[in-house]
Structures are given as structure tokens and as C-alpha cells.
Amino acid sequence: QGRLQHVAAPTLVLWGEEDRLVPIGLGRALALGIPRAAFLSVAQAGHSVQEEAPDEVNRLIIKFLREGLPLVPRDLALGPSRSIFHQPSG
């Protein structure tokens, strides 16, 4: 959990309420450890929430992106100059 506190990007943690492999409490704890995280659970879905409730998962992701992306700091959105996405000129 020590590295989670350094995640700067807005993060969505989605969890199936019926997950029998990984308890929902772990998902909540994960979200609490990330400064800009949102935790959402999906009813009547288990560990494979994206396969069991794809329409609901897609709706929640789209909502999160629409509400969260305008709040992303410009330097984070563009990435640091030394990131793997930086293409040196020349």
C-alpha cells in the first residue's frame, strides 16, 4: 500500500458485490489508499464484473471519465518530459 499513495491519476476501482475470490473490503481499502480514487461496486456481479455486468461497468466508466477527465492536471495529462511517451525531436 505504500506506493498507492503516489498514484496521481484519478482512479476508478470497480468491484463486484458478489466477488468470492477477493473480498469487497479489499477493494474499498485499495481505493482508500489512492488519493484520487473512487470506489464503486456493482450489484449481482462477482469477480469478473466486466463480463457479468458489461453494460453497468461501461456506464460507470463513461460517467467516471466524463466527470473526472476535466479535473486531471495538465502536467499529468500530458506526461512528464522524460516519460516513455516522449518522442525526442530530431
C-alpha positions as CSV (number, residue, x, y, z in Angstrom):
1,Q,0.0,0.0,0.0
2,G,3.0,2.3,0.4
3,R,3.2,3.0,-3.4
4,L,-0.5,3.6,-3.8
5,Q,-0.3,6.9,-2.1
6,H,1.9,8.1,-5.0
7,V,-0.7,7.4,-7.7
8,A,-1.6,10.9,-9.0
9,A,-4.1,9.9,-11.7
10,P,-7.8,9.8,-11.0
11,T,-8.5,6.1,-10.4
12,L,-11.8,4.2,-10.6
13,V,-11.9,1.0,-8.6
14,L,-14.8,-1.2,-9.7
15,W,-15.8,-4.3,-7.7
16,G,-18.5,-6.9,-8.0
17,E,-20.5,-7.1,-4.8
18,E,-20.7,-10.9,-5.1
19,D,-16.9,-11.4,-5.6
20,R,-16.0,-14.6,-3.8
21,L,-12.3,-14.6,-4.8
22,V,-11.3,-11.2,-3.4
23,P,-13.5,-9.6,-0.7
24,I,-15.1,-6.3,-1.4
25,G,-13.4,-4.8,1.7
26,L,-10.1,-5.2,-0.1
27,G,-11.4,-3.1,-3.0
28,R,-12.6,-0.4,-0.6
29,A,-9.2,-0.4,1.1
30,L,-7.4,-0.2,-2.2
31,A,-9.5,2.9,-3.1
32,L,-8.8,4.5,0.2
33,G,-5.0,4.1,-0.4
34,I,-5.1,6.0,-3.7
35,P,-5.5,9.8,-3.1
36,R,-7.8,10.5,-6.1
37,A,-9.7,7.2,-6.2
38,A,-13.4,6.5,-6.5
39,F,-14.8,3.1,-5.3
40,L,-17.9,1.8,-7.0
41,S,-19.5,-1.7,-6.6
42,V,-21.8,-3.5,-9.0
43,A,-24.7,-5.4,-7.6
44,Q,-25.2,-9.0,-8.6
45,A,-21.7,-9.3,-10.1
46,G,-18.8,-11.3,-8.9
47,H,-15.0,-11.4,-9.7
48,S,-15.5,-10.9,-13.4
49,V,-17.6,-7.9,-13.1
50,Q,-16.8,-6.6,-16.6
51,E,-18.1,-9.8,-18.1
52,E,-21.0,-10.3,-15.7
53,A,-22.4,-6.8,-16.0
54,P,-20.8,-5.2,-19.0
55,D,-23.5,-2.5,-19.6
56,E,-23.3,-1.3,-16.0
57,V,-19.5,-1.4,-16.0
58,N,-19.4,0.6,-19.2
59,R,-21.9,3.1,-17.9
60,L,-19.9,3.6,-14.7
61,I,-16.6,4.0,-16.6
62,I,-18.1,6.5,-19.0
63,K,-19.5,8.5,-16.2
64,F,-16.2,8.5,-14.3
65,L,-14.3,9.6,-17.4
66,R,-16.8,12.4,-18.2
67,E,-16.7,13.7,-14.7
68,G,-13.0,13.1,-14.0
69,L,-11.0,13.9,-17.0
70,P,-11.6,17.7,-16.9
71,L,-10.1,17.6,-13.4
72,V,-6.8,15.9,-14.5
73,P,-3.9,18.4,-14.0
74,R,-2.4,19.4,-17.3
75,D,1.1,18.2,-16.5
76,L,-0.3,14.7,-15.5
77,A,-2.4,14.5,-18.7
78,L,0.5,15.4,-20.9
79,G,3.0,13.3,-19.0
80,P,6.5,14.3,-17.8
81,S,9.0,15.2,-20.5
82,R,11.0,12.1,-19.6
83,S,8.0,9.7,-19.9
84,I,8.0,6.7,-22.2
85,F,5.5,8.7,-24.4
86,H,8.0,11.5,-25.1
87,Q,9.3,11.4,-28.6
88,P,12.6,13.4,-28.9
89,S,12.7,15.7,-31.9
90,G,15.4,15.2,-34.5
